[in-house]
Amino acid sequence: MEFKMPLTVKDLLVSLVRIPSVNQFITGAKDAEHDLAVYIQGCAGSFGLETRLLNVPGCGNNLLVSKEFNSSAPWIIFCAHMDTVSSDGMDFAPFGAMEKDGRILGRGACDDKGCIAGILWALKEITLSGGPNNIALLFTIDEEQHRNGATAFAETHLHSLWFKPAGVIVAEPTSLKPVVAHAGIAHFAVTTKGRAAHASEPSKGRSAIKDMATVMDALEKEYINRLTAVDSLCGKAQCSINMIHGGRQVNAIPDECTIRVDRRVMPGEDVESVLPEVEKVLLRLSRADPALDVCARSEFKDDPLAQDIKSPFITWTLDAVKKTGLDAVPIGAQFATDAGTLSRAGLPCVVIGPGDGTLAHTAKESIGIDELEEGVRVFKALMLQNFPSA
């Protein structure tokens, strides 16, 4: 692809948004982040930075960009993800990167290409002057669906690095508020199976949709409404039934119906316990109606970000944010990020970046140019804050 050198961080963001990178598990297109990674790699090379691709089997490649200022200095990783959610149903051309009222509009402008632009531009600006820390930028794939990029980094790439990171700044749109804890995710599906019959003789069949109505009612009353876990920073555990599919045609009794459920797991909860608790509800239903054919299966599990928020890295990060003049009070979040996976590998993480997270994934996704520039200022401050050597 043709490489065009960005002259400002706004130019960089516009170029990033104009390269579609909708998650491959949404579109079915393999290696969905490839073109974006190639462009970022070209920019990084022109800025005098080292780059290397880190293979994620079956999915594509993470991209690692690095600048070593001093061989004895500590290493700090800044992480941002290259994929986006679907571009369907947006209020404007999703990849047009139109500028309106001081904002850049487009899918990924806020989540997470504003952060990609911010950390890359910040490193560009400190490259000539140098800094007290060595800096690596990790651009991951498949953050929006299965965390394959972060998982591959945590389980494989991390151990083959030539340095040991002090910690990770996970760049996500938080309005530059430091997030030190967040929810995990358990996605699961529940399927009922009935017996097909012609719609003219419904008594000869068994409706999987009707059975699913019974199942959903029980899940709401006996599982969702009884969730009690609360975290002081992240709030209350949540669960919602968000997708349903059943039936094959309008003139036939449906023989199968499936719902898909999102469960937000609080720090202190075990993500592995979610499905067994759901299966207890389904078991009660099956005992009450032995003809009911219902089962549940796990589709995705993601650990919450639960860590010692008084660790040296988090204290260092909060101190750097405070010195910029911004609010450095640590907060929690209901959303999930790559930080949960990276933290599980023993890396302390703080999630922070420019942009309003409530606009992420929406039909009106955008980021203010002033927010983007402020993000560069804060990322530079973090890169230039001396991290004490061990």
FENTA-V716214 format. One line per field, one symbol per residue. phi: phi as a letter, one per 40 degrees, with the letter a starting at -180 (. if undefined). A space follows every 50 residues. Layout:
phi: ???
This chain:
phi: .ccbcccbccdccdccccbdacdccccgccfccdcccccccccdcccgbc bacbcbdgbhacbbbaaccaccccbbbbbabccbcdccgccadcbcfcca fgbbbicgdcbbcccdcccccccdcccccgacbcbbbbbcbfccbbgccc cccccbcdcbccabccibcccbcbfgcccbaacbbbbabbbbbbbcaccc bcccbbccccccdccccccccbbccbcbcbbcccgcdbaacbaaaagbac bbcccaabbbbbbcbcdgcbcccccdccccccccccccbdccbaabacba bacccbaccbcdccdcccccccccgccbccbbaccbaccdcccccgccbb caichcccccgccbdaaccccdcccdcccccccccccccc
